[in-house]
Amino acid sequence: MALMPKRVKHRKSQRGRIKGSATRGNTVVFGDYGIQSLDAGWIKATTIEAGRIAAQQYVRGEGKLYIRIFPDKSVTSTPLETRMGKGKGEPDFWAAVVKPGTVLYELSGVTEQQAKVCFARLASKLPVKVRFVERRTA
Amino acid sequence: MADVLQVEKREQLGSRATRRLRQSGLVPAVLYGHGQETESLSVSVDQVKALLRHHAKTVELTGAIKDTALIRDMQWDPLGIDVLHMDLMRVNLSEKVEMTVAIHVHGQAIGISEGGVLIENRHNVDIICPAGAIPERLTIHVAELALGGTMTASELELPEGVELVTPGDTPIVHVEEVRVEEPVEAADGETAEPAVIAKGGPKEDEDE
């Protein structure tokens, strides 16, 4: 099964508007290094999974990857060549809503150089601009 | 030795004045503690960056106020690039203070060569120590850590005069087996929809 919620209150959601920067989930918490979004946008469940595979193929057997975002927004679409009306379309995919500052993935158990290379591979899969971040020391 | 921080008193307060202050390359700060008057201060951004580079915990204030202070808190912008505000607390270097200190993992665990991966359960611990002798970080030696093993806070190397506040049995690092996650299958049609929480009851059917 693709990444998506187990249970939801409503099958369909309105599109919404992404305003401001992330005030939560904007620091590296679990790992040593992270990848932080600089743009706002939706990241599809399939994209999150593609990023995970790209990163894990690189760090296989060494580090641990943490995914900090979850696709909890359903996005609907109407089929092609459909006339206007007839209500809202059916859920097409699931997406995570990302604000500038959101930490998307984290990595631990690898060197800084390895983490940079790994996240560079991962960043090429993502639809948002990102930057490399380190955990802030106490 | 504590870093020296040149401070100026801040006369104009409020968000507009503070915003202008930041635009002019200064960082607003506040000094409090020891039952004395709270002072609003400003510090240059370059000095704050130097404090961060040095991992400074205590500072010697000069300029408008001469005192010793502990860096209690720092506020960052949402992207974590700029420091927005700094909290300073008056201290005597001999008085005991409670601080959060980073943990430094030293050595290569045996468990890694056995095919495991080292996981840090905690990245910092709380300690009580004299303000003048706050360690930059506490070291834990993991060379003997085997696959499946765990090291706790009580195994941290504590300098003289430092007491641990975090419970001693708190796990700090462990080595676990590498778990290779299988790629998730693509969603296929109607079976790939989550259950809908029905209104007014525990029913979890999605039919509408």
Chai-1 contact restraints between the chains, C-beta under 6 A:
chainA,res_idxA,chainB,res_idxB,connection_type,confidence,min_distance_angstrom,max_distance_angstrom,comment,restraint_id
A,A2,B,V184,contact,1.0,0.0,6.0,A-B,restraint_1
A,A2,B,A187,contact,1.0,0.0,6.0,A-B,restraint_2
A,M4,B,P194,contact,1.0,0.0,6.0,A-B,restraint_3
A,P5,B,P194,contact,1.0,0.0,6.0,A-B,restraint_4
A,K6,B,P194,contact,1.0,0.0,6.0,A-B,restraint_5
A,R7,B,P194,contact,1.0,0.0,6.0,A-B,restraint_6
A,R7,B,A195,contact,1.0,0.0,6.0,A-B,restraint_7
A,R7,B,I197,contact,1.0,0.0,6.0,A-B,restraint_8
A,V8,B,P194,contact,1.0,0.0,6.0,A-B,restraint_9
A,V8,B,V196,contact,1.0,0.0,6.0,A-B,restraint_10
A,K9,B,I197,contact,1.0,0.0,6.0,A-B,restraint_11
A,R11,B,V196,contact,1.0,0.0,6.0,A-B,restraint_12
A,S21,B,P78,contact,1.0,0.0,6.0,A-B,restraint_13
A,A22,B,P78,contact,1.0,0.0,6.0,A-B,restraint_14
A,T23,B,P78,contact,1.0,0.0,6.0,A-B,restraint_15
A,N26,B,P78,contact,1.0,0.0,6.0,A-B,restraint_16
A,E49,B,V184,contact,1.0,0.0,6.0,A-B,restraint_17
A,I53,B,P183,contact,1.0,0.0,6.0,A-B,restraint_18
A,G61,B,V178,contact,1.0,0.0,6.0,A-B,restraint_19
A,K64,B,V117,contact,1.0,0.0,6.0,A-B,restraint_20
A,G101,B,P78,contact,1.0,0.0,6.0,A-B,restraint_21
A,G101,B,L79,contact,1.0,0.0,6.0,A-B,restraint_22
A,G109,B,V117,contact,1.0,0.0,6.0,A-B,restraint_23
A,G109,B,L118,contact,1.0,0.0,6.0,A-B,restraint_24
A,T137,B,A102,contact,1.0,0.0,6.0,A-B,restraint_25
A,A138,B,T100,contact,1.0,0.0,6.0,A-B,restraint_26
A,A138,B,V101,contact,1.0,0.0,6.0,A-B,restraint_27
A,A138,B,A102,contact,1.0,0.0,6.0,A-B,restraint_28
A,A138,B,N124,contact,1.0,0.0,6.0,A-B,restraint_29
